[in-house]
């Protein structure tokens, strides 16, 4: 469980750095833009690896069950996960999805975390998904504040394109199908169906 918590501290901590504008600006001024991005990447990667290994170890140790969700919630999770991959892909595309949602990647993480809390009541899952949900809410509030400070700047460069949305939908649904088919079992060790 210690690896999971350490990984969450590293991963979410580095992602919270922009929330604290002065701290983020201080680190960026000391390291320069390239150094800041390098540090961000390395700490994120180390945190993510620790989260994955720590979560796997904590679940294999026979985790403490805090609540036992009803079986039908697994079907709800399947439904809620449909837009997650589309939103995640749309975050990199200049389409209407990104223009309307503003921060589709954060919304995807919040839906992912919330839906997994519905189906997983063990302590490691509650810590993992609860942490990401809290980070997603905090991150969205922070980004909304920062968007207001950047008067006149939008999140989508140029015109939104329907073709970008179509690509995001097709690619997102294809990734979703792969996760349902095999990838979730391969990566996480838990079959979806």
N, C-alpha and C positions, 0 to 999 in steps of 0.2 A: 504494500500500500504506500510505502514511503517513496518508491520510484514514481508512482502515479502522481502523488502530490507534488513532488519535486518537479516533474515534467510539466504539470499544470502551472506551477509558479513561474517556471521559465517561459513557457509558451504564451500564457495569457499575460504574464508580466511584461514581456517585450512588446506584445500587441497593445498593452495599455499605455505604453510610453507616449504615443501621440495624444492621448487623452490629457495628459499633463503637459500642456504646450511648452512651458518654460523648461521642464526637464528634457523633453524631446529636442527642443531647440538647442539646449546646452550640449547634449551629446552630439547632435548633428554638427554644431560649430566646432567641437573639439576633434571629431573624426573626419569631417568633410562628408559630402553626400555619398561618395562611393564607400567610405569606411563605415558610415552609418548603415547603409544597405547591406554591406557584408556582415556586420555585427548582427543586424536584424535577422538575416538569413540563417547564420550559424546558430544563434540562440534559439530561433524558431525550430530549426531542424533538430537540435539536441533535445529541446523540450518535447517535440512531437515523438521522437524515438522513445524517450523516457515514458511518455504517456502510453504509447502502444504496448511497450514491454511491461510497464507497471500495471496497466489495466489487465493484461493477459495473466500476469502472475497473481494479482489480487483475485481474479475470478476463479483461477484454478485452485486457489487455497481454500475453496469452499466459503464463499462470501456470506456475510450476515445479511439476511433478507429483512428489509425494513417494511415492505408491503408486497403483497402478492397480487399483481394486476390480473384482471379477468382475461381469459384467452382471446375474446373478441377484439381487445385493444391491439393485438398484433395486426389485425386486418386494417384497423384505423391507421396504424403506423405505415403500412404499405401505401395507403391512400395519401397520407400527409407527405410521404417522401417523394411522390410524383413531381411536385413543383421544385423540390430542393435542387435536383440536378440541373433543371432548366434555369433556375435562378443563378446557380453557381456559374454556369456557362455564360449566361446573359451578362454577368458582371464584366466580362471582357469584350462585349460587343456593343457597338453604338446604336442600339435599337430602342424601341419604345418601352420595352420592359425596363431597361436601365433608366430611361428618362422618367418613367412614372414611379418606379419603386425607389429610385435614387441610389440605394446601396443594396443591390440584390444579394451580394455575397453574405452580408450580415444577416439579412432576412432568412437566407437559406440555412445559415448556422443556427439561428433561433428556432426555426421549424424543425430542423434535424434534432437538436437537443431536446426540445419539448416533446416531440413524438417518441423519442427513445426513453424519456422519463415515464411516458405512459405505459410502456411495455416492460420496463426493467425496474424492479424494486430492490435490487441488492445494493449494498453500501457502495461498492466501487462504481457502479453505474450512476447512482445518485450523485456521487461526488464529481464524476466525469461530466455527465450531461448537465447537471445543475450548474457547474462552473462555467461551461460554455454558454449556457442560457444566460447566466448573469453577465458574462462578458459581452454577449451579443446585445443585451439591453443597454448596458453601459456604453458600449461602442456606438450604438445607434444614437443615443442621446448626445454623446460627444460630437459625432459627425454632424448632427442636425445643428448644433451650436456653431461648429466650424463652418458649415455651409452658409449660415446667416452672416458670419463675419466676412466671408468672401463675396461681397456684394457684386452681383452681376455675373458671377462665374457659375456655370452649370457643370453637371457631372458628365454630360455627353458632348463630345466635340462635334460641332457641325450639326447636320440634320440627323434625326433618328431615322433608321432604315428598317423597313419591314423585313428585308432579306436577312438582316442580322438577327431579328427575332425568330424567323423561320429556322435559321441555322441553329440558334440556341435551343429551340424546342426539339428539333430532330436529334441533335447531338446529346442534349440532356436526357431525352427519353431513351436513347440508345444506351447511354451509360447506366441509367436506371435499370433497364432490362438486363444488362450484363451483371449488375450487382445482385439483382433478384436471382438470376440464373446460377452464377458461380462465384463472382468476385467477393461478395460478403463472406461466404464460407471460407474462401481461400485466405482473405485478409484477416478476418476477425475470428474465424473458427466456429461461427454460428450460422447454420443454414436458415434462410429466410422462409422457404417453403418446404 
